[in-house]
Amino acid sequence: CEALRSFFFEYDTPRIVLIRSRKVGLVNRAVQLAILAYVIGWVFLWEKGYQETDSVVSSVTTKVKGVVLTNTSTLGARIWDVADYVIPPQGENTVFVMTNAILTLNQRQDHCPELPDDRTMCKDDDDCVSGYVGTHSNGIQTGKCVPYNSSIKTCEVFAWCPVENDDHIPKPAFLQGAENFTILVKNNIWYPKFNFSKRNILPSISSAHLKKCIYDSHTDPFCPIFRLGKIVEAAGQNFQEMAVEGGVMALQIKWNCDLDRDASLCVPKYSFRRLDNKDPAHTVSPGYNFRFAKYYKDSSGTESRTLVKAYGIRFDIIVFGKAGKFDVIPTMINIGSGLALFGVATVLCDIVVLYFMKKRYYYREKKYKYVEDYEL
C-alpha cells in the first residue's frame, strides 16, 4: 500500500504551483474586475437580470379626421371627407388614407375597344381571337377589330365600358391636402404575467387637451393624435412626393416598463419609419394602390359603377415592448452564473503564463512534471 501510494503521488497527482509574479497578479485582477463589471454593470444594472420579464399584449383602434376640397373638370367642386378616403373604415392595426386616384366614371357592361398595346392593336378581325383573355385584359375579346380613335384600331371586348386608362397618374396628388389630416391612435396594452394594463391616453391627458393637441416629440410627446404630414416628415420622407404613388408607413409604439418603479413612469414612446422600399434603382411597381368600385342603378334600372384606382398611404401601427419585475429565481440564477465566471480568471492566467510570458518554459516545467510511460 505504501508503495502504491508513493507511486501515484509521484506520477499521477497534479501539481499545484503558486507563481509569485506582479504581471500575473495584474492580469488576474484585471480579469476579475472585468467579470465583476460585466455582472454588476451589464447583467444587473443594464439588462436588469434581477427581473422576470413579459411581452406586451396589445389592441389598437384608429380614427381619422379631415376634409379637403377638389375642383376638376371631371367632377367639378367636391368635398372629400373620411367616408371617401379611408378604405376600409376600420382595419386591424392599420389604416389606409387615399391621397391620389384615377377615376373612371359611368362604366357599364357593354362592348367597347380595348386599350391599345402589342396584343390588342389590330388591322382587321383576323387579328383578334374571340374569347381571348390576357393577363392585363379589361374584358373578353369578341373577335372584332374596332376603331379606338381616329388612327388606331384595337380588339373589341365585352367589359365594363369605357375601360380604365391608368397610364397617367395625376401629379400633384389628387388629395394634396391629406397631409393636414389627423389620426387618433387608441392603444391598450396588457402584461398578463403581472396583470398590468394601461393605455396610451394617459391619466394626465384631459378631454379638453385631447381635442386640441397634436403630437410633437418635443412639446407634446404623449398626445395620441398625429398629423399625417408630420408622421411622414419624421420618417425622413416628403409627403407630397409619397402621396402621388402611395406607400407604407409604420407608426411604432414602444412600451418598455420597469414595474419595480411607479406605474406612472410606464409611458409609450412613438417612432416612425417608411416600410416599403423607395430605391431609385428599383422603380418597377412602386408605391401602394388598389382598385374598388361604387355601384348604382340609373332610373331605367341599368347598373353602372364608378371605378376608383386608389393610391395612398397605409399606416401600420406596430406595438412592441416588455415589462420587468423583481423575482428571486432570475436573481439567483444570474448571481450563480456570475460567480462561475470568476473561474475564467484562472484559465486566462494559465494561458498567459504558459504561452505568452517570457519565462513560459520555466513556468511550464514547474507546473507539469513529465514522466516516461510505465509500460515502456
Buried (B, 14 or more C-beta within 10 A) or exposed (E): EEEEEEEEEEEEEEEEEEBEBEBBEEBBEEBBEBBEEBBEEEBBEEEBBBBBBBEBEBEBBBBBEBEBEBEEEEEEEEEBEBEBBBBEEEBEBBBBBBBBBBBBEEBBEEEBBBBBEEBBBBEEBEBBEEEBEEEEBBBEBBBBBBEBEEEEBBBBBBBBBBBBEEEEBBEEBBBBBBBBBBBBBBBBBBBEEBEBEBBBBBEEBEEEEEEEBEBEEEEEEBBBBBBBBBBBBBBEBEBBBBBBBBBBBBBBBBBBBBBEEEEEEBBBEBEBBBBBEBEEEEEEEBBBBBEEEEEEEEEEEEEBBBBBBBBBBBBBBBBEBBBBBEEEEBBEEBBEEBEEBEEEBEEBBBEBBBEEBEEEEEBBEEBEEEEEEEEE
